[in-house]
Amino acid sequence: MSGKPRRQESTSKTAWTSLETPLTPWIAEAIDLMGFTDMTPVQASTIPLFMKHKDVVVEAVTGSGKTLAFLVPILERLVRRETPLAKHNVGAVIISPTRELATQIHTVLKSFLDMQPGSANEEAEEGEEPIPSPHYLKSQLLIGGTVTVQQDFSTFRNSSPHILIGTPGRLNELISSSKSPAILKEFEVLVMDEADRLLDMGFKTELTTIIGKLPKQRRTGLFSATMTDAVGELVRTGLRNPVRVIVKVATNKTGADAEKRTPASLQIGYIAVHPSEKIAQTIRLLNYSLKNDNLTKTILYLPTCACVDYFTPLLSALPALKKFILVPLHGKQTPQARKKNYEKFVALPSSTPSVLLTTDLAARGLDVSDVDLVIQLEPPQDPKAFAHRCGRAGRAGRAGRAVVFLNAGREEDYVEFLRVRKTPVRRIPRLTPEGEIKVDEEGAEIQADKQVDELVDQMKKIVRKDRDLYERAMKAFVSYIRAYTKHQATFIFRIKELDLDGAAKSYALLRLPRMPELKGRTVEYDSEVVDMETFAYADKVREKARKEALAKAKAEGSAAKPAEEKKPKIKPTTAWSKQLETKAAKEERRTKKERKREWEKKEKRARAEMEEDEKEVKKDWKDLSVDDKVKKRKVVRRDEDEDESMDELDMLDDVEERPSKGMSFDDM
C-alpha cells in the first residue's frame, strides 16, 4: 500500500467509515486520497442499498457525486466475490451517453484500480514486481472514434477486463458480436448513467439489445438528474423491484422555491440585455469575474456547433480577451479533435484564465475540475438542459456561478418558467465598459451603449481580413436563427419578435444572409457590398486553390461563377401621368377585390343560413316521422286488440250455432 499518511477521519453520520459494511482498505484509501471525508447525500443513500443486492433508481441534482455512488458498490461487489472472476468474464458494465463522460468515469475508476494490492503503482520490496491479488480487477474503455472495433476486440482478448465502460454503440458491438456467451456468465452489475440523456440521444434500441443479452440475475442501477416517461419505461423493463432514491436541495423558502434542482453552492443569475450587446457583456463579465472574484475557468455555451467554430477564432483575436485561452468543443469535431481539446482544457491549471466554448455536448456529467463560471449566450432549446449546463460549476459542494443572457422583454418570462421547474434564477445588473455595475430600473427599456458599436466595428474589421471567418459568420448566424425557431418554450421564444438587426450586430455580419426566416421581415441592417471575387482567405493554401478554381472557371466560360453580392435593381423612371394611371389601376383592382371579398362573405353567410335551415327542416321531418311511427304502433296495437275481441265473439257464436250431436229431450 501507499505510505502516504491518511487524512483525519470524519466522525459525522455521513463519513465513509460510518457505512454498515466497512469498505475494502484500498478502496477507502483511494477515496481518502481524493479528499472526500464525507459522503454526499446521494452516496449515503445509494451505496448501502446497492451493496445489499438492491436495484436502484437514483434521481439527484447535477454535481451531487453520482459517479462514486455506483463505482464504489461495483468495486465492493466484485472484490467480495467468493471466487474471483475467471479470464474473459465481465463482472460489470457502465453505459454512458457520450465519449467524454465515459472517459471521465474510466479515469475515476482507474484512480481506484491503481490502489489495488499488486497494482503497477504499488511499491514492491527490493525492486520486485508486485504480485496481483486473486481479485485483481481490470477495466476497458469502449468508445468510438479513437480506436477501431477490431482493436477493441483485440484489447479485450489480451487484457481480459472485468469492468467495461463505454457508449451504447461500442458496448453493443462487443457484447453482441462476442462468439462466446460465457463472457457474461458471471455478470453482476449494470449501470446506466445519465439515463434520460441516453434515451434522448436515440440509444433505446442499443440499450434494449444490451439488457436482453445480460443475465436477469444481476443488480441494476439507473442514475439520472431528471426522470421522464421514457426513463420510467426503461425502469419497468430493465430493473426488478427497484428502490427509488430522490435527492433534492431544500431551502428555507416556502412554496415553489422550497426545493431546487441545482446544488445549494451554485448561484444562478440572468442579465437582461439588448440583443446586440451579448458578446460585449460576455467579454465584460469574463474580465470582471477574473479581476474581482478571481474566477479563472469558464464554460461558455453557444447555440450551435457553427457558432463555436466562428466565435472561437473571432474572440481569440480580440485584445480584450488576450489573457484568456479559448478552447472549442462540440459534437461535429472529429473524435481525435474532441479528445485533444477536452484534455487540453482539463489539463489547464486553475491559475490560467481559460474558456471552453461548447454546445450541449458538455452540458451533462462532465466534471471538469475548478470550473468557476458558466455563461450561456442563449438559453438551451430543451429547458431540461438549463440546470445541467449550470451544474458544470459548483460541483461536489464547491462554490460556483452561472449566468444566462436574456433579451429584455418577453424572454424575461423564462425566469418564471424556470422557477416553476424548481430552478430559481435572480436578476444580475449589466456591466458598463469600465467594468462597473449598471442597475436598470424594472421594466425600463434597455439600449446598448455606444461602446457596443465600437466592438462590433472591431469584430467586423477582423472578419474582413479572412474570407473563412466571413463564411463561418454567415453559417453561424443561420444556424442560430434556426435553433431559435426550435425552442421548446415557443410561447416565450418567438422568432417574429426577435430583434434580427441586434442579433446580426452581435454576430458582426458584413451582410445579412438569404434565408427563409427573413422573408416578410423588415430588417434595417447596414449591410456591406462584398465582392466575393476578390475576398481572399487568410490561409495561403486555401486562397491559392480558390484562385485556381476561379481562373479555371473563367477559362472554361463556366456558368458556375463565384457568388457576387446582388446589387439593388434600379427601376427605370416613368412619366408622371403614367404613374397616375398605374396608381388609379391599382386602386380599381383593390376596390374590385374588396367588393369580391364582401360578396364572398355574404354568399358564405347565406349558404350557412341555408344549411342551418335545411338542418332544422330535416330535424322537424325526423321528429314528425318518429311521431307517425309511434301513432302507427298505437293504431296497430288497437287493431290487434279489436281483432282479438272479435275472434273471441266469433268463437262464442260458433258454439251457439253448432248443432248438438247428443240426444235431446224431445227424442226421449
C-alpha positions, 0 to 999 in steps of 0.5 A, a space after each residue: 500500500 501507499 505510505 502516504 499518511 491518511 487524512 483525519 477521519 470524519 466522525 459525522 453520520 455521513 463519513 465513509 467509515 460510518 457505512 454498515 459494511 466497512 469498505 475494502 482498505 484500498 478502496 477507502 484509501 483511494 477515496 481518502 486520497 481524493 479528499 472526500 471525508 464525507 459522503 454526499 447525500 446521494 452516496 449515503 443513500 445509494 451505496 448501502 442499498 446497492 451493496 445489499 443486492 438492491 436495484 436502484 433508481 437514483 434521481 439527484 441534482 447535477 454535481 451531487 457525486 453520482 459517479 462514486 455512488 455506483 463505482 464504489 458498490 461495483 468495486 465492493 461487489 466484485 472484490 467480495 466475490 467468493 471466487 474471483 472472476 475467471 479470464 474473459 468474464 465481465 463482472 460489470 458494465 457502465 453505459 454512458 451517453 457520450 465519449 467524454 463522460 465515459 472517459 471521465 468515469 474510466 479515469 475515476 475508476 482507474 484512480 481506484 484500480 491503481 490502489 489495488 494490492 499488486 497494482 503497477 503503482 504499488 511499491 514492491 520490496 527490493 525492486 520486485 514486481 508486485 504480485 496481483 491479488 486473486 481479485 485483481 480487477 481490470 477495466 476497458 474503455 469502449 468508445 468510438 472514434 479513437 480506436 477501431 472495433 477490431 482493436 477493441 476486440 483485440 484489447 479485450 482478448 489480451 487484457 481480459 477486463 472485468 469492468 467495461 465502460 463505454 457508449 451504447 454503440 461500442 458496448 453493443 458491438 462487443 457484447 453482441 458480436 462476442 462468439 462466446 456467451 460465457 463472457 457474461 456468465 458471471 455478470 453482476 452489475 449494470 449501470 446506466 448513467 445519465 439515463 434520460 440523456 441516453 434515451 434522448 440521444 436515440 440509444 433505446 434500441 442499443 440499450 434494449 439489445 444490451 439488457 436482453 443479452 445480460 443475465 436477469 440475475 444481476 443488480 441494476 442501477 439507473 442514475 439520472 438528474 431528471 426522470 421522464 416517461 421514457 426513463 420510467 419505461 426503461 425502469 419497468 423493463 430493465 430493473 426488478 423491484 427497484 428502490 427509488 432514491 430522490 435527492 433534492 436541495 431544500 431551502 428555507 423558502 416556502 412554496 415553489 422555491 422550497 426545493 431546487 434542482 441545482 446544488 445549494 453552492 451554485 448561484 444562478 443569475 440572468 442579465 437582461 440585455 439588448 440583443 446586440 450587446 451579448 458578446 460585449 457583456 460576455 467579454 465584460 463579465 469574463 474580465 470582471 469575474 477574473 479581476 474581482 472574484 478571481 474566477 479563472 475557468 469558464 464554460 461558455 455555451 453557444 447555440 450551435 456547433 457553427 457558432 463555436 467554430 466562428 466565435 472561437 477564432 473571432 474572440 481569440 483575436 480580440 485584445 480584450 480577451 488576450 489573457 484568456 485561452 479559448 478552447 472549442 468543443 462540440 459534437 461535429 469535431 472529429 473524435 481525435 479533435 474532441 479528445 485533444 481539446 477536452 484534455 487540453 482544457 482539463 489539463 489547464 491549471 486553475 491559475 490560467 484564465 481559460 474558456 471552453 466554448 461548447 454546445 450541449 455536448 458538455 452540458 451533462 456529467 462532465 466534471 471538469 475540475 475548478 470550473 468557476 463560471 458558466 455563461 450561456 449566450 442563449 438559453 438551451 432549446 430543451 429547458 431540461 438542459 438549463 440546470 445541467 449546463 449550470 451544474 458544470 460549476 459548483 460541483 461536489 459542494 464547491 462554490 460556483 456561478 452561472 449566468 444566462 443572457 436574456 433579451 429584455 422583454 418577453 424572454 424575461 418570462 423564462 425566469 418564471 418558467 424556470 422557477 416553476 421547474 424548481 430552478 430559481 434564477 435572480 436578476 444580475 445588473 449589466 456591466 458598463 465598459 469600465 467594468 462597473 455595475 449598471 442597475 436598470 430600473 424594472 421594466 425600463 427599456 434597455 439600449 446598448 451603449 455606444 461602446 457596443 458599436 465600437 466592438 462590433 466595428 472591431 469584430 467586423 474589421 477582423 472578419 474582413 481580413 479572412 474570407 473563412 471567418 466571413 463564411 463561418 459568420 454567415 453559417 453561424 448566424 443561420 444556424 442560430 436563427 434556426 435553433 431559435 425557431 426550435 425552442 421548446 418554450 415557443 410561447 416565450 421564444 418567438 422568432 417574429 419578435 426577435 430583434 434580427 438587426 441586434 442579433 446580426 450586430 452581435 454576430 458582426 455580419 458584413 451582410 445579412 444572409 438569404 434565408 427563409 426566416 427573413 422573408 416578410 421581415 423588415 430588417 434595417 441592417 447596414 449591410 456591406 457590398 462584398 465582392 466575393 471575387 476578390 475576398 481572399 482567405 487568410 490561409 495561403 493554401 486555401 486562397 491559392 486553390 480558390 484562385 485556381 478554381 476561379 481562373 479555371 472557371 473563367 477559362 472554361 466560360 463556366 456558368 458556375 461563377 463565384 457568388 457576387 453580392 446582388 446589387 439593388 435593381 434600379 427601376 427605370 423612371 416613368 412619366 408622371 401621368 403614367 404613374 397616375 394611371 398605374 396608381 388609379 389601376 391599382 386602386 380599381 383592382 383593390 376596390 374590385 377585390 374588396 367588393 369580391 371579398 364582401 360578396 364572398 362573405 355574404 354568399 358564405 353567410 347565406 349558404 350557412 343560413 341555408 344549411 342551418 335551415 335545411 338542418 332544422 327542416 330535416 330535424 322537424 321531418 325526423 321528429 314528425 316521422 318518429 311521431 307517425 311511427 309511434 301513432 302507427 304502433 298505437 293504431 296497430 296495437 288497437 287493431 290487434 286488440 279489436 281483432 282479438 275481441 272479435 275472434 273471441 265473439 266469433 268463437 262464442 257464436 260458433 258454439 251457439 250455432 253448432 248443432 248438438 250431436 247428443 240426444 235431446 229431450 224431445 227424442 226421449 
